[in-house]
């Protein structure tokens, strides 16, 4: 089918070049008058823009800060390891900061439990048992507290940690209960003054001498709250047979295949451990299973609350800003009756008057929203620099706030513009 043309009945004829040029001139003239009026009434303009400015600042700033915090939580979760699954002895309590802590430390979790999880858990690619224990470590005349992590070589890939100098211990060293260890970056610096100086030295756990074969790359604190740079890594068999003579462990780390149903994995792990620990139906578990995502549960809830409060506060600010623009425009209409009458007398149409005041209202709100967005980006940059958060910008959110600000001004200017167009020329000139 062809397109409608002006020859068809009911078709809208195209504007002639002269008509289009006149329309453009009127639009340009109305915009010039609107800008001149806003410059003339600077205080009123600033007050009218204030509410929209605060609304745009609150909405854009809070939402971007929330997105930055969510991104940081995701980065911290990735530090725990890709698709990490944890089973730990005892109960787990979530801190409001997002980390976790053990509420008890039973002796029922064994190495065979970790092996059963690796074999029976759907999607499990690899796993390692571990013991986490606070101990004093000494080198020369320096004695400091440390957190011992006794584990297997698979810990490196499961937790995404690697040595920056030296190496991690091997499976052969686990089998032979070798007296070797790998230091965290901070521990190496505190004991020996530097990473390179620590390599090949010996540290003492009570009277047990252990040779340093590597120093890990700096990782910082993970989202569980453990400073990985303060850890000392030992072969699990060395700790359990030559240093503590224990037959129980703290838990197991497993790496799941991408796309694994985490809830199904948790249910399977719970069933395996309850069966192995002979826990009767209705009795409380003596273990905890969780994923890396579980550790940011409270953080995510807090971020959602912050986002909701930001949305509410910005909505209130936008509403106040819209009312402010409405009231200011009504005052401007009444104060400029003579100007409106003169313009009508020299040929301005009602549509021209409406367009002029809609321009003014839209400019008020649009400029206020633009200033709010620009200031919010400064706030986001400040949070990025001072708070060590990722710099996250959503172009869609920025465009939505700018468009919403302009539309708010147009909506607030409809009634004043209509009121201005209803003035009678003779009444204005007579008064």
C-alpha positions as CSV (number, residue, x, y, z in Angstrom):
1,X,0.0,0.0,0.0
2,X,1.2,3.5,-0.7
3,X,1.6,6.3,1.8
4,X,-1.2,8.8,2.4
5,X,-0.9,12.0,0.4
6,X,-2.5,15.3,0.5
7,X,-4.8,14.3,-2.4
8,X,-6.6,11.7,-0.4
9,X,-9.7,12.8,1.6
10,X,-8.9,13.5,5.2
11,X,-5.2,13.6,4.6
12,X,-3.2,16.3,6.4
13,X,-1.5,18.5,3.9
14,X,2.2,19.1,4.4
15,X,3.2,22.5,5.7
16,X,4.4,25.0,3.2
17,X,8.0,26.3,3.5
18,X,6.6,29.7,4.5
19,X,4.3,28.2,7.2
20,X,7.1,26.0,8.5
21,X,9.5,29.0,8.7
22,X,6.9,31.1,10.6
23,X,6.4,28.3,13.0
24,X,10.1,28.0,13.7
25,X,10.4,31.8,14.2
26,X,7.6,31.7,16.7
27,X,9.2,28.8,18.6
28,X,12.6,30.6,18.6
29,X,11.0,33.9,19.8
30,X,9.1,32.1,22.5
31,X,12.3,30.4,23.8
32,X,14.1,33.8,23.8
33,X,11.4,35.4,25.9
34,X,11.4,32.4,28.2
35,X,15.1,32.7,28.8
36,X,14.9,36.4,29.3
37,X,12.2,36.0,31.9
38,X,14.2,33.4,33.8
39,X,17.2,35.7,33.9
40,X,15.1,38.6,35.0
41,X,13.6,36.7,38.0
42,X,16.8,35.0,39.2
43,X,15.6,34.3,42.8
44,X,12.3,32.9,41.8
45,X,14.1,30.8,39.2
46,X,16.5,29.4,41.7
47,X,13.8,28.6,44.2
48,X,11.7,26.9,41.6
49,X,14.6,24.7,40.4
50,X,15.7,23.8,44.0
51,X,13.1,21.0,44.5
52,X,13.9,19.4,41.2
53,X,17.6,19.8,41.8
54,X,17.4,18.0,45.1
55,X,15.1,15.3,43.6
56,X,17.5,14.6,40.7
57,X,20.5,14.6,43.1
58,X,18.9,12.2,45.6
59,X,17.6,9.8,42.9
60,X,20.7,9.7,40.7
61,X,23.2,9.8,43.6
62,X,21.6,7.2,45.8
63,X,20.8,4.8,43.0
64,X,24.4,5.1,41.6
65,X,25.9,4.6,45.1
66,X,23.7,1.6,45.6
67,X,24.8,0.1,42.3
68,X,28.4,0.8,43.2
69,X,28.0,-1.0,46.5
70,X,26.2,-3.9,44.8
71,X,29.1,-4.2,42.4
72,X,31.6,-4.1,45.2
73,X,29.7,-6.9,46.9
74,X,29.9,-8.9,43.7
75,X,33.6,-8.3,43.5
76,X,34.1,-9.3,47.1
77,X,32.0,-12.4,46.4
78,X,34.3,-13.3,43.5
79,X,37.3,-13.1,45.9
80,X,35.9,-16.2,47.7
81,X,36.3,-18.2,44.5
82,X,34.3,-19.0,41.4
83,X,31.1,-20.9,42.2
84,X,32.3,-21.5,45.7
85,X,30.3,-23.8,48.0
86,X,31.2,-24.1,51.7
87,X,30.3,-26.7,54.4
88,X,31.5,-25.8,57.9
89,X,31.3,-27.5,61.2
90,X,28.9,-25.8,63.6
91,X,26.4,-23.0,63.2
92,X,26.8,-19.9,61.1
93,X,25.6,-16.4,62.0
94,X,25.5,-13.6,59.5
95,X,26.9,-10.3,60.6
96,X,25.2,-7.1,59.6
97,X,28.4,-6.1,57.8
98,X,27.8,-9.1,55.5
99,X,30.4,-11.5,56.9
100,X,29.8,-14.7,58.8
101,X,31.1,-16.2,62.0
102,X,30.9,-19.7,63.6
103,X,28.6,-20.0,66.6
104,X,30.1,-23.3,67.7
105,X,32.9,-25.7,66.8
106,X,31.9,-29.3,67.1
107,X,34.3,-32.1,66.4
108,X,32.0,-34.2,64.2
109,X,33.2,-32.9,60.7
110,X,35.7,-35.4,59.3
111,X,37.8,-35.6,56.1
112,X,35.6,-38.4,54.9
113,X,32.6,-36.0,55.1
114,X,34.5,-33.7,52.7
115,X,35.2,-36.6,50.4
116,X,31.5,-37.7,50.5
117,X,30.4,-34.1,49.5
118,X,32.8,-34.1,46.6
119,X,31.5,-37.4,45.3
120,X,27.8,-36.9,46.1
121,X,27.2,-33.2,45.5
122,X,25.7,-32.5,42.0
123,X,27.9,-30.2,40.0
124,X,30.9,-30.5,42.3
125,X,34.1,-30.2,40.2
126,X,36.8,-30.2,43.0
127,X,37.0,-29.8,46.7
128,X,39.3,-29.6,49.6
129,X,39.0,-30.1,53.4
130,X,40.4,-27.4,55.6
131,X,41.2,-26.5,59.2
132,X,41.2,-22.9,60.3
133,X,42.9,-22.2,63.6
134,X,44.3,-19.2,65.4
135,X,48.0,-19.8,66.5
136,X,51.1,-17.9,67.5
137,X,53.9,-17.9,65.0
138,X,57.5,-16.8,65.7
139,X,60.5,-15.9,63.6
140,X,63.7,-14.8,65.4
141,X,62.6,-12.4,68.1
142,X,59.3,-11.6,66.5
143,X,56.1,-13.3,67.8
144,X,52.7,-12.5,66.3
145,X,49.2,-14.0,66.3
146,X,48.2,-15.6,63.0
147,X,45.4,-17.5,61.4
148,X,46.4,-20.9,60.2
149,X,44.8,-22.5,57.1
150,X,45.6,-26.1,56.8
151,X,44.3,-27.5,53.5
152,X,45.2,-29.2,50.2
153,X,46.7,-27.8,47.0
154,X,43.3,-27.6,45.4
155,X,42.6,-24.6,47.7
156,X,44.4,-22.4,45.2
157,X,42.0,-22.8,42.4
158,X,38.9,-23.1,44.5
159,X,39.6,-19.8,46.4
160,X,41.4,-18.1,43.5
161,X,44.6,-17.4,45.4
162,X,48.2,-17.8,44.1
163,X,51.7,-17.2,45.3
164,X,53.5,-14.0,44.2
165,X,56.9,-15.5,45.0
166,X,57.8,-19.2,45.5
167,X,55.2,-21.8,45.2
168,X,52.3,-23.5,47.0
169,X,52.8,-26.9,48.6
170,X,52.2,-30.0,46.4
171,X,50.2,-33.2,46.8
172,X,53.4,-35.0,47.5
173,X,54.1,-32.7,50.4
174,X,50.6,-33.4,51.8
175,X,51.1,-37.1,51.5
176,X,54.6,-37.0,53.2
177,X,53.4,-34.5,55.9
178,X,56.2,-32.1,54.9
179,X,57.0,-29.2,57.3
180,X,56.5,-26.4,54.8
181,X,54.2,-23.4,54.7
182,X,53.1,-20.5,52.6
183,X,52.7,-17.1,54.2
184,X,50.2,-14.3,53.5
185,X,51.7,-11.1,52.3
186,X,51.2,-9.2,55.6
187,X,52.5,-12.0,57.7
188,X,55.7,-12.2,55.6
189,X,56.2,-8.4,55.9
190,X,55.7,-8.4,59.7
191,X,58.0,-11.3,60.3
192,X,60.8,-10.7,57.8
193,X,60.3,-7.2,56.6
194,X,59.4,-8.1,53.1
195,X,58.1,-10.7,50.7
196,X,61.4,-11.7,49.1
197,X,63.2,-11.9,52.4
198,X,60.7,-14.5,53.7
199,X,61.4,-17.1,51.1
200,X,63.5,-19.9,52.4
201,X,63.2,-18.8,56.1
202,X,61.8,-20.8,59.0
203,X,58.9,-20.0,61.3
204,X,58.0,-21.7,64.5
205,X,54.6,-22.9,65.7
206,X,55.4,-23.5,69.3
207,X,58.4,-25.8,68.8
208,X,57.6,-27.0,65.3
209,X,59.9,-25.5,62.7
210,X,58.3,-25.0,59.3
211,X,60.1,-23.8,56.1
212,X,58.6,-21.0,54.1
213,X,58.3,-22.0,50.4
214,X,56.1,-19.2,49.1
215,X,54.3,-15.9,49.8
216,X,50.8,-15.4,48.5
217,X,49.8,-12.4,46.4
218,X,47.9,-9.7,48.4
219,X,44.1,-10.3,48.4
220,X,42.8,-8.3,51.3
221,X,39.8,-9.2,53.4
222,X,37.1,-11.3,51.7
223,X,33.4,-10.9,52.3
224,X,33.4,-13.5,55.1
225,X,35.7,-11.1,57.0
226,X,38.9,-13.1,56.8
227,X,42.0,-11.1,55.9
228,X,43.6,-13.5,53.5
229,X,46.9,-11.6,53.8
230,X,47.1,-12.7,57.5
231,X,46.8,-16.4,56.7
232,X,49.5,-19.0,56.9
233,X,48.9,-22.1,54.7
234,X,50.1,-25.6,55.8
235,X,49.5,-29.1,54.3
236,X,46.5,-30.4,56.2
237,X,48.2,-33.7,57.0
238,X,51.2,-31.8,58.6
239,X,48.9,-29.9,60.9
240,X,46.6,-32.8,61.8
241,X,49.4,-35.4,62.4
242,X,52.6,-33.6,63.3
243,X,51.3,-30.4,65.0
244,X,47.9,-31.1,66.6
245,X,47.1,-34.8,66.4
246,X,43.4,-34.1,65.6
247,X,41.0,-36.2,63.4
248,X,38.4,-33.5,62.8
249,X,38.4,-30.5,60.5
250,X,36.7,-27.1,60.2
251,X,34.9,-27.9,57.0
252,X,35.3,-28.2,53.2
253,X,35.4,-25.9,50.2
254,X,34.0,-27.1,46.9
255,X,33.9,-25.5,43.4
256,X,30.7,-26.1,41.6
257,X,30.1,-26.2,37.8
258,X,28.7,-23.0,36.3
259,X,24.9,-23.0,36.2
260,X,24.6,-25.4,39.1
261,X,21.3,-25.0,41.1
262,X,22.7,-23.7,44.4
263,X,19.5,-24.5,46.4
264,X,19.5,-28.1,45.1
265,X,23.2,-28.4,46.0
266,X,22.6,-27.1,49.5
267,X,19.7,-29.6,50.0
268,X,21.9,-32.4,48.7
269,X,24.8,-31.4,51.0
270,X,22.5,-31.2,54.0
271,X,21.1,-34.7,53.3
272,X,24.6,-36.2,52.9
273,X,25.9,-34.7,56.2
274,X,22.8,-35.4,58.2
275,X,23.1,-39.0,57.1
276,X,26.8,-39.3,57.9
277,X,26.4,-37.6,61.3
278,X,23.4,-39.8,62.2
279,X,21.2,-36.7,62.9
280,X,17.6,-37.7,63.7
281,X,14.7,-36.1,61.9
282,X,13.8,-32.8,63.7
283,X,17.2,-32.5,65.4
284,X,19.4,-29.5,64.7
285,X,22.2,-29.7,62.3
286,X,25.8,-29.6,63.7
287,X,27.1,-28.1,60.4
288,X,26.3,-25.3,58.0
289,X,26.2,-25.2,54.3
290,X,26.3,-21.9,52.3
291,X,27.4,-20.4,49.1
292,X,29.3,-17.2,48.4
293,X,26.0,-15.5,47.6
294,X,24.6,-16.3,51.0
295,X,27.4,-14.3,52.6
296,X,26.1,-11.0,51.1
297,X,22.5,-11.6,52.0
298,X,22.2,-8.9,54.6
299,X,24.3,-6.5,52.6
300,X,21.9,-7.0,49.7
301,X,18.9,-6.4,52.0
302,X,20.5,-3.2,53.3
303,X,21.2,-2.0,49.8
304,X,17.6,-2.6,48.7
305,X,16.5,-0.6,51.8
306,X,18.8,2.3,50.9
307,X,17.6,2.3,47.3
308,X,13.9,2.3,48.4
309,X,14.5,5.2,50.9
310,X,16.4,7.1,48.1
311,X,13.5,6.6,45.7
312,X,11.0,7.8,48.3
313,X,13.0,10.9,49.3
314,X,13.6,11.8,45.6
315,X,9.9,11.3,44.8
316,X,9.0,13.7,47.6
317,X,11.6,16.2,46.4
318,X,10.3,16.0,42.8
319,X,6.8,16.5,44.0
320,X,7.8,19.6,46.0
321,X,9.8,20.8,43.0
322,X,6.8,20.4,40.8
323,X,4.6,22.3,43.2
324,X,7.3,25.0,43.5
325,X,7.4,25.4,39.7
326,X,3.6,25.5,39.6
327,X,3.4,28.3,42.2
328,X,6.2,30.3,40.7
329,X,4.7,30.1,37.2
330,X,1.3,31.3,38.5
331,X,3.0,34.3,40.1
332,X,4.9,35.0,36.9
333,X,1.7,34.8,34.8
334,X,0.0,37.4,37.1
335,X,3.0,39.7,37.2
336,X,3.3,39.6,33.4
337,X,-0.3,40.3,32.3
338,X,0.8,43.5,30.5
339,X,3.4,41.6,28.6
340,X,0.9,39.0,27.6
341,X,-1.6,41.6,26.5
342,X,0.9,43.5,24.4
343,X,2.0,40.2,22.7
344,X,-1.6,39.3,22.0
345,X,-2.3,42.8,20.6
346,X,0.6,42.6,18.1
347,X,-0.6,39.2,16.8
348,X,0.5,36.5,19.2
349,X,-1.9,33.5,19.3
350,X,-3.1,31.7,22.4
351,X,-0.9,28.8,21.3
352,X,2.2,31.0,21.3
353,X,1.5,32.1,24.8
354,X,1.0,28.5,26.0
355,X,4.2,27.5,24.2
356,X,6.2,30.3,25.9
357,X,5.1,29.4,29.4
358,X,5.6,25.7,28.8
359,X,9.1,26.5,27.6
360,X,9.8,28.4,30.8
361,X,8.4,25.7,33.1
362,X,10.3,23.0,31.1
363,X,13.5,25.0,31.3
364,X,13.2,25.5,35.0
365,X,12.7,21.9,35.7
366,X,15.2,20.7,33.0
367,X,18.0,22.9,34.2
368,X,17.3,21.9,37.9
369,X,17.4,18.2,36.9
370,X,20.6,18.7,34.9
371,X,22.4,20.4,37.8
372,X,21.2,17.7,40.1
373,X,22.5,14.9,37.8
374,X,25.9,16.7,37.4
375,X,26.3,17.1,41.2
376,X,25.3,13.5,41.8
377,X,28.1,12.4,39.4
378,X,30.5,14.4,41.5
379,X,29.1,12.6,44.6
380,X,29.6,9.2,43.0
381,X,33.1,10.1,42.0
382,X,33.9,11.2,45.5
383,X,32.5,7.9,46.9
384,X,34.7,6.0,44.3
385,X,37.8,7.9,45.4
386,X,37.3,7.9,49.1
387,X,35.4,4.7,49.7
388,X,37.2,2.4,47.3
389,X,34.0,1.6,45.5
390,X,33.8,0.8,41.7
391,X,32.8,3.8,39.6
392,X,29.4,2.8,38.1
393,X,27.4,5.0,35.8
394,X,24.0,4.0,34.3
395,X,23.3,6.1,31.1
396,X,19.7,4.9,31.1
397,X,19.2,6.2,34.6
398,X,20.7,9.5,33.8
399,X,18.6,9.9,30.6
400,X,15.5,8.9,32.6
401,X,16.1,11.4,35.3
402,X,16.8,14.2,32.8
403,X,13.7,13.4,30.7
404,X,11.6,13.0,33.9
405,X,12.7,16.4,35.1
406,X,11.8,18.1,31.9
407,X,8.4,16.4,31.7
408,X,7.7,17.3,35.3
409,X,8.2,21.0,34.4
410,X,5.9,20.7,31.4
411,X,3.2,19.1,33.6
412,X,3.6,21.8,36.3
413,X,3.4,24.5,33.6
414,X,0.2,23.4,31.9
415,X,-2.2,25.2,34.2
416,X,-0.2,28.5,34.4
417,X,0.2,28.4,30.5
418,X,-3.5,27.8,30.1
419,X,-4.3,30.6,32.5
420,X,-2.1,33.0,30.6
421,X,-3.7,32.1,27.3
422,X,-7.2,32.9,28.7
423,X,-6.5,36.6,29.4
424,X,-8.5,39.0,27.3
425,X,-6.5,41.6,25.5
426,X,-8.9,44.5,26.1
427,X,-9.2,43.7,29.8
428,X,-5.4,43.7,30.2
429,X,-4.9,47.0,28.3
430,X,-7.8,48.7,30.0
431,X,-6.4,47.8,33.5
